[in-house]
């Protein structure tokens, strides 16, 4: 399972629409989440109404705050025109300059909805293999684990062996959603493997 994260400032308009369109167009093995740095209390009413016009009900969705778990969880991320207000997401990131529908009329919201649908549909149907094949998130997790393991085992094991071991220990968890917990598990497993000398036989 791969995860695409849509991020805007309030998670009340653009990122909610993008998530909903991705759920409509993307295959089942690639899922979407959305969040914001400063989540609003509710999805904007004009956005709810605009999405209802195209047969998507988001009235019950609630804005969520972007947290570390979501960032570690993402395999691909889209920021939506929020500039400096959007936090760094440690994975493959695209920025779409999409106007904010906050406070706009339904008539003014429709072109934003339609632009988002076009871009999300292209992503979900035209570039899904790139999302499936992208290893950026795996590489970021590898970078978080390697320094401490090299410090611990560097005098006994080569850098190549340590890296190969961590790679192997991370692989089973690539589809697990809670990635910070996975880092703890993978590090413990790599420590045991390196300490017992089992990694050389596995890699």
N, C-alpha and C positions, 0 to 999 in steps of 0.2 A: 504494500500500500504506500502510495506517495501522497504528500500533503502540500497544497498550495495555500499560502496565507495572503489575504488581501488586507492592507492596512491604510486607514485614513485617520484623520485627527479624532473624530468623534464616534466613528463606527455607527453612524446613524443615517448615512446616505449612500455614498459611493461604494464603500467596501461591502455594505449589506447587499446592494444590488449586484455587485460583482460576484459575491459568494452565491447568491441565488441563481444567477445565470450560469455560473460554472456547474452548479449542481444539476441544472437542466441539460447542459450540453456535454459534460465530461463523462468518460467511461467510469465504471464503478470502482476501478482500482486506483483512481486518483481523486482525492477528496479535497474539499475546500473548507477553510476557516476564515473568519474575519475578526478584526479587533482594532482598537484605537488607543492612542496615548492618553486622550482626555475623553473617555466615553460619555455620551449624553445619557439622559434618563430614559429616552425612548427613541425609536426610529422616527425620522421626520414624517409627519402625516402626508405631505405631498409625495414623498418617496413611496410610502405604503400604497397610496392611491395609484400612482403611476405604474407600479409593479402589478397591482391588481388588474389593470387594463390589459396586461399581456398574460394574464392567467397565473400569476405567481403571488401567493399569499405570504407576506412577511410581517403581518400585523402583530403576531405573537413573539417575534424575535426581540431580543434585548441586547443593546450594545454591551460589548465586553472590553475590558482593559487589556492591552497587550502586556503579557508577562514573559518571564524568561522561558517558561515551559513552551509557550507557543513559538518563540523564536528558535529554540532548540529542536522543536518538532517539525518545523517547516523544511521542505525540500526545495521550495521555490517561493519567492515572495514578490508581491506587486504592491508598491506604494502608489497612492492615488492623489497626486498633486498637493501633498501636504508639506513639501519643502522641509525646512528645519524642524517642524513640529513632529515629524515622524521619526521614531527611534531607529537606530541601526538594527537590521535583521541579519544575523550571521549565516547567510546562505546566498543562493543565486537571487539577485534582486533586479527588478525592472521598475522604472518609475513612469507612470502614465499621468500626463498632465490633463486631468479631468476637472472641469469646474465643480465647485461645491454647490449642491442643490439646497443647502440650508436657507430657509426663508423665501424660497422661490415659489411662484405659482405652479399649478399643475402643468399649464401650457409651457412654462419655462423649463420644467423638469423633464418633460418628454424627450427633448433632444439629447439630454445628458444620459437618460436611460437607454436611448437607442444607440448612442456612441459606445456606452459600456457593453451593451449586448453584442455589438459588432466586434469589439476588441476581445471580449471574453470568448466568444464563439471561435474566433481565429486561434486564440491560445488553446482552447479545449479540443479543437478539432485539427488544427494545423500544426501544432507544436507539441502534441502530447508525448511523442516519442522522446523529445528533448528533455521533458520533465521526468519521464520514466528513467532515462539513461543518465541524468545528471548526478554527479558524485560530489558536488560541492558540500552538501550537508555532512556526508560521511567524512570528507577531508577535514572539515572544521572540527568534528568530534575527535578525529585522529590527532589534530594539532593540540587539542586540549589535554589529551592523555599522554602524549609522548614525552614532554619534558621531564615530568616527575619520574617516569619509568626509566628513562635514560639515566637520570641522576642516581636512581636506586640500583640499576643493573648494568650500567655502562662499563664497569670494570670487568664484568664476567661475560657479557654478551655483546655481540656486534650491533651497531645501529640498525643494520638491515634485518637482523633476527628479531630485534625488539619491535621494529615497525611491522614486520610480517605477522608477528604474534598479536599485536594490537589490532591490526586489520582483521585477522581471523576471529578475534574475540568480539569485535563490533558487528561483524557481518550478520549473525543471527538476530540482532536487535534492530536492523535497519528499518523494519516495518513496525516497530513498537512505538506507540505514541508518546510516552513520557520519557523524553530523551535525557533529562538530567539524571534520573534514576538509572537509566541505562549506562551512563558514563561511570557511575559508581560500580555497577555490576561488571562491566567490561574491564575496568581497571583491576578489580579484585581477581577476576578470572585470569587476566594477563599476568598479574603478580604470581598467582599460584602456578601457572604454566611455566613461567620463566624460572621460578624458584625450584621447581621440581624437574626442570630440564625437559619437559614434555613438548615444548613448542618446536624444538628442532625436528621432532618426528612428525609434527603436524603440518608444517609449512613447506 
